[in-house]
Amino acid sequence: MNEIKNFTFMLFGSIFLAFATVCFLNPNSLITGGGIGLAQLCYALFPSITLGIWIAIISIPLILIGMKFFGKGFVVKTLISIALISFFTDFLKEVIKVPAATNETTLAAVFGGLLVGLGVGLTMLGKSSTGGTSIVAEIISAKTRFKTSQILLMIDGMIMFSSIFVYGNVEKALFSIMGVYITTKIIDQLLSGKPSQKSVTIVSKNITSLAEEISKHLGRHGTILKGVGLNQQTDKTLLLVIVDFSKLQLLKKIIKENDEDAFLVIQEASELYGRDY
């Protein structure tokens, strides 16, 4: 049942992404971030290859590289998402030839950004990903001191900057940035509704193995705490970690695989200070 629900999220997320790209962004020379934005630039330079195919060409190699870091299950779901996005993009653009929803740049940036946000958010709710540059950002983050969000910002910044030369229009690039900002806000509200950072306290009998897996997949930020049970007066060990909302499902999966009896307390981390925050 959960797999059906996840696939439904992935399906509708892919449709929203394809519709936003074909009907709002691409006709108005606006781009979004990530692999789809990069595919739009490639399509503008080499239109003999369809936009849907470009999305697959850009994303699939990066996803396969990420298999080592994210596991086969996550990669398979992401490949399915990319296949759906590519299919619906070419179906809308090349087969039924859906016209532009608007030629007004402001409206295209606002509603394009909104629909992309819905698409990405639904895909993530389906425990999948739109792949592309987010995979690269995760890998670089694991190897450096930079946070994933910082790397994604740099990559998207380079994509937006490149669009100035591809489309020859600075204003379009600025509208694209506005659309990406709307996208991030929609994703944040859809997945979290509140601040993007979560404070997770884990009570487990397998703290050591959990700490190793969390450090391997989510980074090294965490604290092991010692405590005493309220009723039995037994010693307990707790693990406190701060994670992005986008990593919360992965954290739950890691915990379930290592200790099905673990107890979690998930709270909003509305303000963080010190270290890398």
Contacts in CASP RR format, 6 or more apart in sequence:
PFRMAT RR
TARGET T0000
AUTHOR 0000-0000-0000
METHOD contacts of the structure
MODEL  1
MNEIKNFTFMLFGSIFLAFATVCFLNPNSLITGGGIGLAQLCYALFPSIT
LGIWIAIISIPLILIGMKFFGKGFVVKTLISIALISFFTDFLKEVIKVPA
ATNETTLAAVFGGLLVGLGVGLTMLGKSSTGGTSIVAEIISAKTRFKTSQ
ILLMIDGMIMFSSIFVYGNVEKALFSIMGVYITTKIIDQLLSGKPSQKSV
TIVSKNITSLAEEISKHLGRHGTILKGVGLNQQTDKTLLLVIVDFSKLQL
LKKIIKENDEDAFLVIQEASELYGRDY
5 126 0 8 1.000
6 77 0 8 1.000
6 125 0 8 1.000
6 126 0 8 1.000
6 127 0 8 1.000
6 128 0 8 1.000
7 80 0 8 1.000
7 126 0 8 1.000
9 122 0 8 1.000
9 123 0 8 1.000
9 125 0 8 1.000
9 126 0 8 1.000
9 128 0 8 1.000
10 77 0 8 1.000
10 80 0 8 1.000
10 81 0 8 1.000
10 84 0 8 1.000
10 122 0 8 1.000
10 123 0 8 1.000
10 126 0 8 1.000
10 128 0 8 1.000
11 84 0 8 1.000
12 119 0 8 1.000
12 122 0 8 1.000
13 81 0 8 1.000
13 118 0 8 1.000
13 119 0 8 1.000
13 120 0 8 1.000
13 121 0 8 1.000
13 122 0 8 1.000
13 123 0 8 1.000
14 81 0 8 1.000
14 84 0 8 1.000
14 85 0 8 1.000
14 87 0 8 1.000
14 88 0 8 1.000
14 119 0 8 1.000
14 123 0 8 1.000
15 84 0 8 1.000
15 88 0 8 1.000
16 115 0 8 1.000
16 116 0 8 1.000
16 117 0 8 1.000
16 118 0 8 1.000
16 119 0 8 1.000
16 122 0 8 1.000
17 36 0 8 1.000
17 85 0 8 1.000
17 88 0 8 1.000
17 89 0 8 1.000
17 115 0 8 1.000
17 116 0 8 1.000
17 119 0 8 1.000
17 120 0 8 1.000
17 123 0 8 1.000
17 130 0 8 1.000
18 85 0 8 1.000
18 88 0 8 1.000
18 89 0 8 1.000
18 91 0 8 1.000
18 92 0 8 1.000
19 88 0 8 1.000
19 92 0 8 1.000
19 98 0 8 1.000
19 115 0 8 1.000
20 32 0 8 1.000
20 111 0 8 1.000
20 112 0 8 1.000
20 113 0 8 1.000
20 114 0 8 1.000
20 115 0 8 1.000
20 116 0 8 1.000
20 119 0 8 1.000
21 32 0 8 1.000
21 36 0 8 1.000
21 40 0 8 1.000
21 51 0 8 1.000
21 89 0 8 1.000
21 116 0 8 1.000
22 51 0 8 1.000
22 89 0 8 1.000
22 92 0 8 1.000
22 93 0 8 1.000
22 98 0 8 1.000
23 92 0 8 1.000
23 98 0 8 1.000
23 99 0 8 1.000
23 100 0 8 1.000
23 101 0 8 1.000
24 30 0 8 1.000
24 100 0 8 1.000
24 101 0 8 1.000
24 102 0 8 1.000
24 107 0 8 1.000
24 108 0 8 1.000
24 109 0 8 1.000
24 111 0 8 1.000
24 112 0 8 1.000
24 113 0 8 1.000
24 115 0 8 1.000
25 31 0 8 1.000
25 32 0 8 1.000
25 40 0 8 1.000
25 108 0 8 1.000
25 112 0 8 1.000
25 113 0 8 1.000
25 116 0 8 1.000
25 176 0 8 1.000
26 40 0 8 1.000
26 43 0 8 1.000
26 51 0 8 1.000
26 93 0 8 1.000
27 99 0 8 1.000
27 100 0 8 1.000
27 103 0 8 1.000
27 108 0 8 1.000
28 100 0 8 1.000
28 102 0 8 1.000
28 103 0 8 1.000
28 105 0 8 1.000
28 108 0 8 1.000
28 109 0 8 1.000
28 172 0 8 1.000
28 175 0 8 1.000
29 44 0 8 1.000
29 163 0 8 1.000
29 167 0 8 1.000
29 169 0 8 1.000
29 172 0 8 1.000
30 105 0 8 1.000
30 108 0 8 1.000
30 109 0 8 1.000
30 112 0 8 1.000
30 172 0 8 1.000
30 175 0 8 1.000
30 176 0 8 1.000
30 179 0 8 1.000
31 37 0 8 1.000
31 40 0 8 1.000
31 41 0 8 1.000
31 159 0 8 1.000
31 160 0 8 1.000
31 163 0 8 1.000
31 176 0 8 1.000
32 40 0 8 1.000
32 112 0 8 1.000
32 113 0 8 1.000
32 116 0 8 1.000
32 176 0 8 1.000
32 179 0 8 1.000
32 180 0 8 1.000
32 183 0 8 1.000
33 133 0 8 1.000
33 156 0 8 1.000
33 159 0 8 1.000
33 160 0 8 1.000
33 180 0 8 1.000
33 183 0 8 1.000
34 130 0 8 1.000
34 132 0 8 1.000
34 133 0 8 1.000
34 134 0 8 1.000
34 152 0 8 1.000
34 155 0 8 1.000
34 156 0 8 1.000
34 159 0 8 1.000
35 55 0 8 1.000
35 58 0 8 1.000
35 59 0 8 1.000
35 62 0 8 1.000
35 130 0 8 1.000
35 131 0 8 1.000
35 132 0 8 1.000
35 133 0 8 1.000
36 55 0 8 1.000
36 85 0 8 1.000
36 116 0 8 1.000
36 130 0 8 1.000
37 159 0 8 1.000
38 58 0 8 1.000
38 132 0 8 1.000
38 133 0 8 1.000
38 159 0 8 1.000
39 51 0 8 1.000
39 52 0 8 1.000
39 54 0 8 1.000
39 55 0 8 1.000
39 57 0 8 1.000
39 58 0 8 1.000
39 59 0 8 1.000
40 51 0 8 1.000
40 54 0 8 1.000
41 159 0 8 1.000
41 162 0 8 1.000
41 163 0 8 1.000
41 166 0 8 1.000
42 49 0 8 1.000
42 54 0 8 1.000
42 57 0 8 1.000
42 58 0 8 1.000
43 49 0 8 1.000
43 50 0 8 1.000
43 51 0 8 1.000
43 54 0 8 1.000
44 166 0 8 1.000
44 167 0 8 1.000
45 166 0 8 1.000
46 54 0 8 1.000
49 57 0 8 1.000
50 89 0 8 1.000
50 90 0 8 1.000
50 93 0 8 1.000
50 94 0 8 1.000
51 89 0 8 1.000
51 90 0 8 1.000
51 93 0 8 1.000
52 85 0 8 1.000
52 86 0 8 1.000
52 87 0 8 1.000
52 89 0 8 1.000
52 90 0 8 1.000
52 93 0 8 1.000
53 86 0 8 1.000
53 90 0 8 1.000
55 82 0 8 1.000
55 85 0 8 1.000
55 86 0 8 1.000
55 89 0 8 1.000
56 82 0 8 1.000
56 83 0 8 1.000
56 86 0 8 1.000
58 132 0 8 1.000
59 82 0 8 1.000
59 130 0 8 1.000
59 131 0 8 1.000
59 132 0 8 1.000
60 79 0 8 1.000
60 82 0 8 1.000
62 131 0 8 1.000
62 132 0 8 1.000
62 133 0 8 1.000
62 135 0 8 1.000
62 136 0 8 1.000
63 75 0 8 1.000
63 78 0 8 1.000
63 79 0 8 1.000
63 82 0 8 1.000
63 131 0 8 1.000
63 132 0 8 1.000
63 135 0 8 1.000
64 75 0 8 1.000
65 135 0 8 1.000
65 139 0 8 1.000
66 75 0 8 1.000
66 135 0 8 1.000
66 138 0 8 1.000
66 139 0 8 1.000
67 75 0 8 1.000
69 135 0 8 1.000
69 138 0 8 1.000
69 139 0 8 1.000
69 142 0 8 1.000
69 217 0 8 1.000
70 135 0 8 1.000
70 138 0 8 1.000
70 217 0 8 1.000
74 127 0 8 1.000
74 128 0 8 1.000
74 129 0 8 1.000
74 250 0 8 1.000
77 126 0 8 1.000
77 127 0 8 1.000
77 128 0 8 1.000
77 129 0 8 1.000
78 128 0 8 1.000
78 129 0 8 1.000
78 130 0 8 1.000
78 131 0 8 1.000
78 135 0 8 1.000
80 128 0 8 1.000
81 123 0 8 1.000
81 128 0 8 1.000
81 129 0 8 1.000
81 130 0 8 1.000
81 131 0 8 1.000
82 130 0 8 1.000
82 131 0 8 1.000
85 130 0 8 1.000
92 98 0 8 1.000
100 108 0 8 1.000
101 108 0 8 1.000
101 111 0 8 1.000
102 108 0 8 1.000
102 111 0 8 1.000
105 171 0 8 1.000
105 172 0 8 1.000
105 175 0 8 1.000
106 175 0 8 1.000
108 175 0 8 1.000
109 175 0 8 1.000
109 176 0 8 1.000
109 178 0 8 1.000
109 179 0 8 1.000
109 182 0 8 1.000
110 178 0 8 1.000
110 179 0 8 1.000
110 182 0 8 1.000
112 179 0 8 1.000
112 182 0 8 1.000
113 179 0 8 1.000
113 180 0 8 1.000
113 182 0 8 1.000
113 183 0 8 1.000
113 186 0 8 1.000
114 182 0 8 1.000
114 183 0 8 1.000
114 186 0 8 1.000
116 179 0 8 1.000
116 183 0 8 1.000
116 186 0 8 1.000
117 182 0 8 1.000
117 183 0 8 1.000
117 184 0 8 1.000
117 186 0 8 1.000
117 187 0 8 1.000
117 190 0 8 1.000
118 186 0 8 1.000
118 190 0 8 1.000
120 130 0 8 1.000
120 183 0 8 1.000
120 187 0 8 1.000
121 186 0 8 1.000
121 187 0 8 1.000
121 190 0 8 1.000
121 191 0 8 1.000
122 190 0 8 1.000
123 129 0 8 1.000
123 130 0 8 1.000
124 187 0 8 1.000
124 191 0 8 1.000
124 246 0 8 1.000
124 249 0 8 1.000
125 190 0 8 1.000
125 191 0 8 1.000
127 249 0 8 1.000
129 135 0 8 1.000
133 152 0 8 1.000
133 155 0 8 1.000
133 156 0 8 1.000
133 159 0 8 1.000
134 148 0 8 1.000
134 152 0 8 1.000
136 151 0 8 1.000
136 155 0 8 1.000
137 148 0 8 1.000
137 151 0 8 1.000
137 152 0 8 1.000
137 155 0 8 1.000
138 148 0 8 1.000
140 146 0 8 1.000
140 151 0 8 1.000
141 147 0 8 1.000
141 148 0 8 1.000
141 151 0 8 1.000
141 219 0 8 1.000
142 219 0 8 1.000
145 276 0 8 1.000
147 276 0 8 1.000
148 244 0 8 1.000
149 244 0 8 1.000
156 180 0 8 1.000
160 173 0 8 1.000
160 176 0 8 1.000
160 177 0 8 1.000
160 180 0 8 1.000
161 173 0 8 1.000
163 172 0 8 1.000
163 173 0 8 1.000
163 176 0 8 1.000
164 170 0 8 1.000
164 173 0 8 1.000
167 173 0 8 1.000
188 196 0 8 1.000
188 245 0 8 1.000
191 245 0 8 1.000
191 246 0 8 1.000
192 198 0 8 1.000
192 245 0 8 1.000
194 268 0 8 1.000
194 270 0 8 1.000
195 268 0 8 1.000
195 269 0 8 1.000
195 270 0 8 1.000
196 244 0 8 1.000
196 245 0 8 1.000
196 246 0 8 1.000
197 242 0 8 1.000
197 243 0 8 1.000
197 244 0 8 1.000
197 245 0 8 1.000
197 268 0 8 1.000
197 269 0 8 1.000
197 270 0 8 1.000
197 272 0 8 1.000
198 242 0 8 1.000
198 243 0 8 1.000
198 244 0 8 1.000
198 245 0 8 1.000
198 248 0 8 1.000
198 266 0 8 1.000
198 267 0 8 1.000
198 268 0 8 1.000
198 269 0 8 1.000
199 240 0 8 1.000
199 241 0 8 1.000
199 242 0 8 1.000
199 266 0 8 1.000
199 267 0 8 1.000
199 268 0 8 1.000
199 269 0 8 1.000
200 240 0 8 1.000
200 241 0 8 1.000
200 242 0 8 1.000
200 243 0 8 1.000
200 248 0 8 1.000
200 251 0 8 1.000
200 264 0 8 1.000
200 265 0 8 1.000
200 266 0 8 1.000
200 267 0 8 1.000
201 238 0 8 1.000
201 239 0 8 1.000
201 240 0 8 1.000
201 264 0 8 1.000
201 265 0 8 1.000
201 267 0 8 1.000
202 210 0 8 1.000
202 238 0 8 1.000
202 239 0 8 1.000
202 240 0 8 1.000
202 241 0 8 1.000
202 255 0 8 1.000
202 262 0 8 1.000
202 263 0 8 1.000
202 264 0 8 1.000
203 236 0 8 1.000
203 237 0 8 1.000
203 238 0 8 1.000
203 262 0 8 1.000
203 263 0 8 1.000
203 264 0 8 1.000
204 210 0 8 1.000
204 237 0 8 1.000
204 239 0 8 1.000
204 255 0 8 1.000
204 258 0 8 1.000
204 259 0 8 1.000
204 261 0 8 1.000
204 262 0 8 1.000
204 263 0 8 1.000
205 259 0 8 1.000
205 261 0 8 1.000
206 258 0 8 1.000
206 259 0 8 1.000
206 262 0 8 1.000
207 224 0 8 1.000
207 237 0 8 1.000
207 238 0 8 1.000
207 239 0 8 1.000
209 258 0 8 1.000
209 259 0 8 1.000
210 239 0 8 1.000
210 254 0 8 1.000
210 255 0 8 1.000
210 258 0 8 1.000
210 259 0 8 1.000
210 262 0 8 1.000
211 222 0 8 1.000
211 224 0 8 1.000
211 239 0 8 1.000
213 254 0 8 1.000
213 257 0 8 1.000
213 258 0 8 1.000
214 222 0 8 1.000
214 239 0 8 1.000
214 241 0 8 1.000
214 251 0 8 1.000
214 254 0 8 1.000
217 250 0 8 1.000
217 254 0 8 1.000
218 241 0 8 1.000
218 243 0 8 1.000
218 247 0 8 1.000
218 250 0 8 1.000
218 251 0 8 1.000
218 254 0 8 1.000
221 241 0 8 1.000
221 242 0 8 1.000
221 275 0 8 1.000
221 276 0 8 1.000
222 239 0 8 1.000
222 240 0 8 1.000
222 241 0 8 1.000
222 242 0 8 1.000
223 239 0 8 1.000
223 240 0 8 1.000
223 241 0 8 1.000
224 237 0 8 1.000
224 238 0 8 1.000
224 239 0 8 1.000
224 240 0 8 1.000
225 237 0 8 1.000
225 238 0 8 1.000
225 239 0 8 1.000
225 240 0 8 1.000
226 235 0 8 1.000
226 236 0 8 1.000
226 237 0 8 1.000
226 238 0 8 1.000
227 235 0 8 1.000
227 236 0 8 1.000
227 237 0 8 1.000
227 238 0 8 1.000
228 234 0 8 1.000
228 235 0 8 1.000
228 236 0 8 1.000
229 235 0 8 1.000
229 236 0 8 1.000
241 251 0 8 1.000
242 269 0 8 1.000
242 272 0 8 1.000
243 251 0 8 1.000
248 266 0 8 1.000
252 264 0 8 1.000
255 262 0 8 1.000
255 264 0 8 1.000
256 262 0 8 1.000
END
